[in-house]
Amino acid sequence: MIFESNALSVDWLEPGIAQMTFDAEGSVNKFDRNTLTHFHNALNVLHDLPDLKGLVVASAKGAFIVGADITEFLTLFAEPESVLQHWLEETNLIFNKLEDLPVPTIAAINGYALGGGCEAILACDLRVADSSARIGLPETKLGLIPGFGGTVRLPRVIGADNALEWITTGKEHRPDAALQVGAIDAVVAPDALSSAAVAMLKRAITGEIDWQSRRARKQAPLTLSKIEAAMSFTTAKGMVAMKAGPHYPAPHAAVALIEQVSGQGRAEALQGEHAAFIKLAKTDVATALIGLFLNDQYVKGKAKKATKLAKPVEQAAVLGAGIMGGGIAYQSAVKGTPVVMKDIAQPALDLGLNEAAKLLGKQVERGRLKPDGMAKVLNNIVPSLDYAPVAHADVVVEAVVENPKVKGIVLAEVEGVVAEDAVLASNTSTISIDLLAQSLKRPENFCGMHFFNPVHRMPLVEVIRGAKTSDETVAKVVAYAAKMGKTPIVVNDCPGFFVNRVLFPYFAGFSLLLKEGADFQQIDKVMSKQFGWPMGPAYLLDVVGIDTAHHCLDVMAAGFPERMGKMENDPVDLMFKADRYGQKNGKGFFQYAPDRKGKPKKTVDEAALAMLTDAYGAPKSFDAETIIARTMVPMINETVRCLEEGIVASPAEADMALLYGIGFPAFRGGIFRYLDTIGLDRFVAMADQYAHLGPLYQVTDKLREMAAQGARFYQGQ
Ligand SMILES: NC(=O)c1ccc[n+]([C@@H]2O[C@H](COP(=O)([O-])OP(=O)(O)OC[C@H]3O[C@@H](n4cnc5c(N)ncnc54)[C@H](O)[C@@H]3O)[C@@H](O)[C@H]2O)c1
C-alpha cells in the first residue's frame, strides 16, 4: 500500500502502475474537507514516488465522485472573501498537483463524475468511462461556476463552444455524448473499465499516446482565432440571455469569465476563476439555489425513510378517470405500479386511456421509450366500470368530482370492497380530510393525496394528514408518491391544505388591486418578469380555471372568514358570472385559441378589458414595488401562519412545496428564504404599510417578535 486513509487509498496495480481509489466512509465519494486533505497528501507521496510510471484514478463506489460537499457551502460562503480565496487556492493547488504529476494519468470513470468530480477527471491526462458514467459541471444550477479549474480546463479539452454549453446549462452527459465532444477518450462496458484504463495508460507510458502535449494544451491559452472567439462568445451570450434570463447571474458570469481568460495560461486563468467564483458565492441567488438543493435532499430523505417503513404498494387503484384520475393512473403505471382505473362512465375511461397513450406516444417519438415499453405501461392500466378489480388494491386514490357528498359515498363504497389494511387517499383540492373521514369506518387508513395539474409534469404531491390518519397510512402514501417520481410533502389538514391556502390570499391581493383599477396585464408582467413567477396571477387564474378558483374562494371564505371572507365585487366572480372560465372555455382574463401544435395560445381580449373597465374604471398604472408588495404580503403572511400552526412542519418543506407546487421563483429560494434575504424587519415594515387593506396584510405577532430580535428562519445557512 502506497497511501491509506478513510477517503481514498493508493496501491500498486502492477509494477510501475499505481491506482488511486476513492472510497469514502459514506455512501458516495465527494470532495469534502477531509477528502481534499487526504487527496493532497496522497499526491505528495506520488510526486516523490520512485518507480512510478503511470497513475489510474478510480472509485470503489457505484459512482466516481459526485462533486464538492454542498452541505459545507453555505457556512463556507458566509466567511470573509479572504477565507474563500484561500480555500480556492489551496484546492486548486491539489488539482494542479494531480495535473503536474511527472507521469501520465488516467481517470477510470463509473457513475457520476459531476462538479468537482468532473474537474478531477479533467486534471488527468486521459479519461475512460464505462457505460454508467454521467459527466458534467452543474455548478451554474446552484448559482455558481466551477471553482476547481473547470472553467479553465474544460474549454481547453472540448473547445469553447462545447464547454460554454456544458457549463451554462449545467447538464450531465452520457458517456457517448461526452466521447463525441472529446471530454473522454473511450467508453467501455463496466467490467472492462479497469483493464481498459490500464491498457490506455500503458500506451501513454510507451509514448504511443502523446500525453505531454495533451497536458500542455490544458495549461496554455485557448487556441481560438479572433473570429471564432467572437462567434462563440456572442452566440453563448445570446443563448444564456434567452434560456437563463436576467435572474440567474451564474451562466452569464461563466461566459464572461471563459472569454476573459481565453488568452491566458493556467495560473492566470485560475485566478480569474477564483475571483468570479467568490463574487457568485456571495450572491443571494447562490444562497437561494444551494438552499433549495439542501431542502430537496431533506425532503427526499424524509420520503426515503417512509419508503423503508412502509409495505410497498404492489397494486393501486384510481377512482375517476378525469383529468386528474387519468394523469394519476398514467404516472403510477409509467413508474411501475399497476393500477386499476375506475369510473362510472365508459367515455371517461376511454378518454383517460387515450390521454395515457398520447403521453406515452410522445415519449416513444422522442426515443425515450420503446414501443414494447409503451404496451407494457398501457397494460398496467386496467380500466373498469365496477369495483371488482379494485378489491386487490393496496392504495386507492379517489379523484372523482369535487363534491363532498359524492366523495363521501364513493369512499364508503370502496372501503367496503378493499382489504382491511388498504389505504384510501383523496385527491380533493379543497374538501377537509377530517370531513371526508367521517364517511369511513377506518379513518386511520385515510389521508389526502393532493396532486397538481398536469400530474405527469408537476413534481409536488401534498400528503394530507387528517386528525385520525395513522403514521403507517402517511408513510405508505408518501412512499407511493415517491415511487411515482413525485416529491411528497406531508401537511396537516385545513381548508386549502398548504399550497392553496397560501395561493388564494395572493389572488385576493391581486383582486384588491384590480378593484382599485390596476391593469391586470401590467400586474402579470411585473409578477412574471420582475418577481419571477412562471406566469402572472391573471394568467394563472385562467390556467387553474376561473370556475375552480371561484369554488375554492367559497371554501376558503368558509374556512377562514376573518381573513378570506367573500370579497364584494371580486373580479374572479365577475369573470365567473360572465362565463369566462379561463383556458378551459377559451376566455377569461385573456382569450385562448389553439396554436399550430394545438396548445392554447393567449391573446388580449378586448371584451375582458371592457368588462373590467366598466366595473372598476379605466386601468391605472401602479409601480412595480407596490404590485409586488400588495400581492406577495398576503401570501407570505399566510405561509408564516401555516408554519406557526404546524400545517407545514418546517421552512424547508414549505419552500419546496411552493417551488414544486406553484413554481415559486427558484432564484428566490422560497418564501422563508426570501424573508431571510430581505430581512424580517424590512418585510414587517413593508406589510405594515398596507395594514389598512385588511387582515391578510397583518403580520403575526410571532413574526413581529422574530423581526425585532433579528431572527431568521434558516439557521446557520
Ligand atoms: N383539475 C385540477 O387542476 C385539479 C387539481 C388538483 C386536484 N383536483 C381534484 O381532483 C378531483 C378530480 O378532478 P378532475 O379535474 O380530474 O375532474 P374531472 O371532472 O375531469 O373528472 C372526474 C371524473 O370522475 C368520474 N366520476 C364521477 N363520479 C364517480 C364515481 N362515483 N365513481 C367513479 N368515477 C366517478 C367522472 O366520470 C369523471 O370522469 C377533484 O376532487 C378535484 O378537485 C383537480
The ligand as a Tripos MOL2 file, in Angstrom:
@<TRIPOS>MOLECULE
LIG
   44    48     1     0     0
SMALL
NO_CHARGES

@<TRIPOS>ATOM
      1 N1        -58.1700   19.7060  -12.2460 N.am      1 LIG1
      2 C1        -57.2700   20.1440  -11.3900 C.2       1 LIG1
      3 O1        -56.4740   21.0480  -11.6730 O.2       1 LIG1
      4 C2        -57.1800   19.5190  -10.0200 C.ar      1 LIG1
      5 C3        -56.0100   19.6520   -9.2660 C.ar      1 LIG1
      6 C4        -55.9130   19.0140   -8.0370 C.ar      1 LIG1
      7 C5        -56.9810   18.2830   -7.5620 C.ar      1 LIG1
      8 N2        -58.1170   18.1980   -8.2960 N.ar      1 LIG1
      9 C6        -59.2100   17.4020   -7.7420 C.3       1 LIG1
     10 O2        -59.2380   16.1480   -8.3870 O.3       1 LIG1
     11 C7        -60.5670   15.6430   -8.4160 C.3       1 LIG1
     12 C8        -60.9420   15.2950   -9.8470 C.3       1 LIG1
     13 O3        -60.8360   16.4550  -10.6290 O.3       1 LIG1
     14 P1        -60.7740   16.4200  -12.2190 P.3       1 LIG1
     15 O4        -60.3590   17.7670  -12.6470 O.co2     1 LIG1
     16 O5        -59.9930   15.2420  -12.6540 O.co2     1 LIG1
     17 O6        -62.3220   16.2140  -12.5560 O.3       1 LIG1
     18 P2        -62.9820   15.5750  -13.8520 P.3       1 LIG1
     19 O7        -64.3450   16.1330  -13.8960 O.co2     1 LIG1
     20 O8        -62.0770   15.7310  -15.0340 O.co2     1 LIG1
     21 O9        -63.0600   14.0380  -13.5270 O.3       1 LIG1
     22 C9        -63.9060   13.4770  -12.5970 C.3       1 LIG1
     23 C10       -64.1890   12.0490  -13.0540 C.3       1 LIG1
     24 O10       -64.8290   11.3580  -12.0060 O.3       1 LIG1
     25 C11       -65.7900   10.4990  -12.5620 C.3       1 LIG1
     26 N3        -66.7440   10.1190  -11.5380 N.ar      1 LIG1
     27 C12       -67.7900   10.8210  -11.0320 C.ar      1 LIG1
     28 N4        -68.4150   10.0820  -10.0790 N.ar      1 LIG1
     29 C13       -67.7440    8.9150   -9.9890 C.ar      1 LIG1
     30 C14       -67.9210    7.7390   -9.1940 C.ar      1 LIG1
     31 N5        -68.9100    7.6380   -8.3330 N.pl3     1 LIG1
     32 N6        -67.0320    6.7330   -9.3470 N.ar      1 LIG1
     33 C15       -66.0280    6.8350  -10.2380 C.ar      1 LIG1
     34 N7        -65.8580    7.9050  -11.0280 N.ar      1 LIG1
     35 C16       -66.7000    8.9350  -10.8970 C.ar      1 LIG1
     36 C17       -66.3740   11.2890  -13.7120 C.3       1 LIG1
     37 O11       -66.9900   10.4420  -14.6570 O.3       1 LIG1
     38 C18       -65.1210   11.9610  -14.2620 C.3       1 LIG1
     39 O12       -64.5090   11.1440  -15.2430 O.3       1 LIG1
     40 C19       -61.4260   16.7130   -7.7990 C.3       1 LIG1
     41 O13       -61.6060   16.4150   -6.4530 O.3       1 LIG1
     42 C20       -60.5820   17.9700   -7.9540 C.3       1 LIG1
     43 O14       -60.8760   18.9540   -7.0040 O.3       1 LIG1
     44 C21       -58.2290   18.7660   -9.5210 C.ar      1 LIG1
@<TRIPOS>BOND
     1     1     2 1
     2     2     3 2
     3     2     4 1
     4     4     5 ar
     5     4    44 ar
     6     5     6 ar
     7     6     7 ar
     8     7     8 ar
     9     8     9 1
    10     8    44 ar
    11     9    10 1
    12     9    42 1
    13    10    11 1
    14    11    12 1
    15    11    40 1
    16    12    13 1
    17    13    14 1
    18    14    15 2
    19    14    16 1
    20    14    17 1
    21    17    18 1
    22    18    19 2
    23    18    20 1
    24    18    21 1
    25    21    22 1
    26    22    23 1
    27    23    24 1
    28    23    38 1
    29    24    25 1
    30    25    26 1
    31    25    36 1
    32    26    27 ar
    33    26    35 ar
    34    27    28 ar
    35    28    29 ar
    36    29    30 ar
    37    29    35 ar
    38    30    31 1
    39    30    32 ar
    40    32    33 ar
    41    33    34 ar
    42    34    35 ar
    43    36    37 1
    44    36    38 1
    45    38    39 1
    46    40    41 1
    47    40    42 1
    48    42    43 1
@<TRIPOS>SUBSTRUCTURE
     1 LIG1         1 GROUP 0 **** ****
